Amino acid sequence: ELYVTTNIIYSTKQVEVTSCEGYCNTFSMFSMESSTVQHSCSCCQEVSTSKKDVEMVCSDGSKFNYSYTYIEKCGCLDTECTVKETSPGLKKQRRRR
């Protein structure tokens, strides 16, 4: 069975769609003290958000309010590192002396 609708819904004003992206200090390094590879993982993500409302209008004239999340601030937050096998094209080595 198919459900067909001809109702088109749109906002009554322009809405800014926010996102977070950027480089955060993430690395893997061999530790001589522990004889293991130490990992530090950090992810660029939202630090603070707010709820905003926008009025939506349907093609049949009906209206309703829609609540969405607006990103106020982004930052680098620590995350848990998981070890996965990397493909040969993603390996990068840097030697330290």
C-alpha positions in Angstrom: 0.0 0.0 0.0 1.1 3.5 -0.7 0.3 6.7 1.2 0.4 9.8 -1.0 0.4 13.3 0.4 0.3 16.6 -1.5 0.8 18.7 1.6 4.0 20.8 1.4 5.4 22.1 4.7 7.8 25.1 4.9 9.1 27.5 7.5 7.8 31.0 7.6 11.3 32.4 8.1 14.8 31.4 7.1 16.4 29.0 9.6 20.2 28.9 10.2 21.4 25.3 10.3 24.4 25.0 12.5 27.2 22.4 12.7 30.6 21.7 14.3 33.7 20.8 12.4 37.4 21.2 12.8 40.7 19.6 13.8 41.2 18.4 17.4 44.4 17.0 18.8 44.2 13.3 18.4 47.2 11.0 18.4 48.7 7.5 19.0 52.2 7.4 20.5 54.5 4.6 21.9 55.3 5.2 25.6 58.6 3.8 26.8 57.4 4.0 30.4 54.5 1.6 29.9 55.8 -0.2 26.7 52.4 0.4 25.1 50.9 2.7 22.5 49.1 5.5 24.2 46.1 7.1 22.6 44.6 10.5 23.0 41.2 11.1 21.2 39.3 14.3 21.0 36.3 15.1 18.9 35.0 18.4 17.6 31.4 18.7 18.8 28.8 20.9 20.3 29.6 22.4 23.8 26.4 24.4 24.3 23.1 24.4 22.5 19.7 26.1 22.8 16.2 25.2 21.6 14.7 27.5 19.0 11.2 27.5 17.6 10.1 28.3 14.0 6.6 28.5 12.7 5.8 26.0 9.9 3.1 26.4 7.3 1.4 23.7 5.3 0.1 24.1 1.8 -3.4 23.6 3.1 -2.9 26.8 5.3 -2.5 25.0 8.6 0.3 26.1 10.9 2.3 24.6 13.7 5.5 25.4 15.7 8.6 23.2 15.2 11.4 23.1 17.9 15.0 22.5 16.8 18.4 22.5 18.4 20.7 25.4 17.6 24.4 25.0 18.3 25.7 28.0 20.2 29.4 26.9 20.7 31.7 24.1 19.4 34.8 22.7 21.1 37.1 19.7 21.3 35.9 17.2 23.9 37.7 14.0 25.0 36.3 10.8 23.7 37.1 7.2 24.2 39.7 5.8 21.7 38.8 2.5 20.1 41.5 0.4 18.3 40.5 -0.6 14.8 42.6 -2.0 12.0 43.4 0.7 9.5 43.7 0.2 5.8 47.2 0.5 4.2 46.3 3.9 2.7 45.6 5.5 6.1 48.8 4.5 7.9 51.0 7.4 8.8 54.3 7.0 10.6 56.5 9.7 12.2 59.7 8.9 13.8 60.9 10.7 16.9 64.6 10.7 18.0 
